[in-house]
């Protein structure tokens, strides 16, 4: 089997590897077919373990990924500490070789790397995390000048497919009224929410200038992507960020 993986193109050093898994080439059966990496969604644990092993081999990962207990918060875990991750929605590393990992199925994975590849960070950026400040917390934890950070916004639900209520818009407007540009009123009296635009605004406000995007809507691309909003009971993709000593 060939694990499907979308590699990030974002101007980082060749030793920095990044991207996001897609749903093809794994062992899981419907409704998780087939490369489900989420161990918390009701899939057969043996299939999830086999999928994780398959991905690790296919990408020649230097170690088991640093799996987080994601809770839609803003806690940032230190992947270099000799301890389990615990509940967290972001992680950073400076010296370790463990790949950083974010599980997604509509929320946006945001990968961050210093220009020299010395410091890496990842964040789980759904609307709750974005509005609460998960990107700000991750950039602070990296302790790198924001101008020296490259960011990659991975596959996520697009504005055309992401309908939200007034409470979501209000959460962002309370932080910055300029976030109104990321919300478009629809005929149902609700809002279409642009996660990519919101993430870009937060990063730009922090001083991050190098921002690339995957340009892939998880909801619309059922063949390649899991989408919780589209399917409900479904699998999870994983965005990965790690260092490799040689160019593959």
matplotlib code that plots the C-alpha trace (Angstrom):
import matplotlib.pyplot as plt

x = [0.0, 1.1, 0.2, -1.1, 0.7, 0.6, 4.0, 4.2, 5.9, 6.8, 10.4, 12.0, 15.4, 15.6, 16.1, 12.7, 10.0, 6.3, 2.9, -0.4, -1.6, -4.6, -7.1, -5.9, -3.7, -4.4, -5.9, -9.1, -12.6, -15.6, -16.5, -12.9, -11.4, -8.6, -5.6, -7.2, -4.6, -7.0, -7.2, -10.1, -12.8, -14.1, -12.0, -10.4, -7.3, -5.3, -6.1, -5.1, -1.8, -1.1, -1.9, 0.5, 3.2, 2.6, 2.9, 6.1, 7.7, 6.5, 7.9, 11.0, 10.1, 13.0, 10.7, 7.1, 5.2, 4.5, 0.7, -1.3, -4.6, -6.3, -9.1, -9.6, -7.5, -4.3, -1.9, 1.5, 3.4, 7.2, 8.1, 11.6, 10.6, 10.7, 7.0, 3.7, 2.1, -1.1, -4.0, -2.6, -3.4, 0.1, 3.7, 7.2, 10.6, 14.2, 16.4, 14.4, 13.8, 10.3, 7.9, 5.2, 1.7, -1.7, -4.8, -7.5, -10.7, -11.8, -9.9, -6.8, -3.3, -0.8, 2.9, 5.6, 9.4, 12.2, 14.0, 17.1, 15.0, 16.2, 12.8, 9.6, 6.0, 2.5, -1.0, -4.5, -6.4, -10.2, -12.3, -12.2, -8.4, -8.0, -10.3, -8.7, -5.1, -3.5, -1.3, -0.2, 0.7, 2.6, 4.7, 5.5, 6.6, 8.9, 10.9, 11.9, 11.4, 8.1, 9.8, 12.0, 9.1, 7.6, 4.0, 2.1, -1.7, -2.7, -6.0, -9.1, -12.8, -13.3, -15.4, -17.9, -18.6, -18.1, -21.4, -21.3, -23.6, -23.3, -21.5, -18.5, -18.3, -18.8, -15.8, -13.5, -15.0, -14.4, -10.7, -10.5, -13.4, -11.4, -12.0, -15.5, -14.0, -13.7, -17.4, -20.0, -23.7, -25.7, -29.4, -30.1, -29.2, -25.9, -22.3, -19.7, -16.4, -13.0, -10.5, -7.7, -8.2, -8.5, -5.3, -3.5, -4.7, -3.5, -0.1, 0.3, -0.5, 2.2, 4.7, 4.9, 5.3, 6.1, 2.7, 1.9, -1.3, -2.2, -5.3, -7.3, -10.9, -11.5, -15.3, -15.3, -12.6, -14.2, -11.9, -8.8, -9.9, -11.8, -14.4, -16.2, -18.7, -19.5, -19.6, -19.7, -18.3, -15.0, -11.3, -8.5, -5.6, -2.3, -0.2, 3.5, 6.5, 10.0, 13.7, 15.6, 19.4, 19.6, 17.7, 15.4]
y = [0.0, 3.6, 6.1, 9.3, 12.4, 16.1, 17.7, 21.3, 23.8, 26.8, 27.8, 26.2, 24.4, 21.0, 19.3, 20.5, 18.1, 18.9, 18.1, 16.4, 12.8, 12.2, 9.5, 7.0, 3.9, 2.6, -0.3, 1.1, 0.1, 2.4, 4.9, 5.4, 4.2, 4.1, 5.9, 7.0, 8.1, 9.1, 6.6, 8.3, 8.1, 4.6, 2.8, -0.6, 0.1, -2.5, -0.7, 2.7, 1.2, -0.3, 3.0, 4.9, 2.3, 2.5, 6.3, 6.2, 3.8, 5.5, 8.9, 7.4, 9.3, 9.4, 8.6, 8.0, 11.3, 13.4, 12.7, 15.3, 15.0, 17.8, 19.6, 22.8, 24.9, 26.9, 24.9, 24.3, 21.1, 20.9, 17.9, 17.9, 17.2, 13.7, 13.5, 12.6, 15.4, 15.7, 17.8, 20.4, 21.8, 22.9, 21.8, 23.0, 21.4, 22.9, 19.9, 16.7, 14.5, 13.4, 14.7, 17.1, 16.0, 17.6, 15.5, 17.2, 16.6, 20.2, 22.3, 23.9, 22.5, 25.3, 24.4, 26.9, 26.8, 29.3, 30.2, 28.2, 25.1, 25.2, 25.7, 24.0, 24.5, 23.2, 24.3, 22.9, 25.9, 25.4, 28.4, 27.9, 27.7, 30.6, 32.9, 31.9, 32.6, 29.2, 30.7, 33.5, 31.0, 28.8, 31.7, 32.8, 29.3, 29.1, 32.2, 33.2, 36.6, 36.3, 37.8, 34.8, 32.3, 30.5, 29.2, 26.6, 26.5, 22.9, 21.4, 22.7, 23.4, 26.3, 29.4, 28.1, 25.0, 26.4, 27.8, 29.2, 31.0, 34.5, 33.3, 32.3, 35.7, 37.5, 35.5, 36.9, 40.4, 40.7, 40.4, 42.5, 44.0, 43.8, 40.0, 40.9, 40.5, 36.7, 36.3, 36.5, 36.5, 33.8, 33.4, 31.4, 34.3, 32.7, 33.2, 31.6, 31.6, 31.8, 30.0, 30.7, 34.4, 34.4, 32.4, 34.8, 37.8, 36.4, 35.5, 38.8, 40.7, 38.8, 39.8, 36.5, 37.4, 34.1, 32.3, 29.5, 27.5, 24.0, 25.3, 22.1, 22.0, 19.0, 19.1, 19.4, 16.8, 13.6, 11.4, 12.7, 14.2, 13.4, 15.9, 15.8, 18.3, 16.4, 12.9, 13.0, 9.5, 9.6, 9.3, 11.9, 13.1, 14.1, 17.2, 16.4, 18.6, 17.2, 17.4, 15.0, 14.9, 14.3, 15.3, 12.6]
z = [0.0, -0.7, 2.0, 0.3, 1.5, 0.4, 0.8, 1.8, -0.5, 1.6, 1.2, 4.2, 4.3, 2.6, 5.9, 7.1, 6.0, 6.1, 4.8, 5.4, 4.9, 2.7, 3.1, 0.5, 0.8, 4.3, 6.1, 7.6, 6.5, 5.8, 7.1, 8.0, 4.7, 4.4, 5.9, 9.2, 11.7, 14.5, 17.4, 19.1, 16.4, 16.8, 14.2, 14.8, 16.9, 14.9, 11.7, 13.1, 14.4, 11.0, 9.3, 11.6, 11.0, 7.2, 7.2, 9.3, 6.9, 3.8, 5.0, 6.6, 9.8, 12.3, 15.3, 16.3, 15.9, 18.9, 19.2, 21.1, 23.0, 21.1, 22.9, 20.8, 23.3, 23.2, 25.3, 23.7, 24.4, 24.5, 22.3, 23.6, 27.2, 28.4, 29.1, 27.4, 25.5, 27.6, 26.5, 24.0, 20.6, 19.6, 20.0, 19.5, 19.2, 19.1, 19.5, 19.0, 16.0, 16.8, 14.1, 15.4, 14.5, 14.3, 13.5, 11.4, 9.5, 8.7, 11.2, 9.8, 10.7, 10.8, 10.5, 11.5, 11.0, 11.6, 8.4, 9.4, 10.4, 14.0, 15.6, 14.6, 15.7, 14.9, 15.8, 15.6, 14.3, 14.2, 14.9, 18.7, 18.7, 16.3, 18.3, 21.6, 20.4, 19.6, 16.9, 19.2, 21.9, 19.4, 18.0, 21.6, 22.5, 19.5, 20.8, 17.3, 15.7, 13.7, 10.6, 10.5, 10.6, 7.7, 7.9, 6.0, 6.2, 5.5, 4.1, 5.9, 5.2, 2.9, 3.4, 0.8, 3.0, 6.5, 7.8, 11.4, 13.7, 15.1, 18.2, 16.1, 14.4, 17.7, 19.2, 16.5, 16.4, 20.2, 19.4, 16.2, 14.3, 11.1, 11.2, 9.8, 6.3, 7.0, 7.4, 4.6, 5.4, 3.7, 2.8, 6.0, 8.3, 9.2, 8.1, 5.8, 7.7, 6.1, 8.3, 6.0, 6.0, 9.8, 10.2, 7.8, 9.7, 13.1, 11.7, 9.8, 13.0, 14.8, 12.2, 10.2, 6.5, 4.8, 4.5, 2.1, 1.7, 0.7, -1.1, -0.5, 0.9, 3.1, 2.7, -1.1, -1.8, -0.5, -2.5, -0.8, 2.5, 5.7, 6.7, 10.0, 8.9, 5.7, 7.1, 10.9, 11.6, 9.8, 10.0, 10.6, 8.5, 10.1, 9.4, 10.1, 10.6, 11.2, 10.5, 8.3, 8.1, 4.4, 1.3, 0.0]

ax = plt.figure().add_subplot(projection="3d")
ax.plot(x, y, z, "-o")
ax.set_aspect("equal")
plt.show()
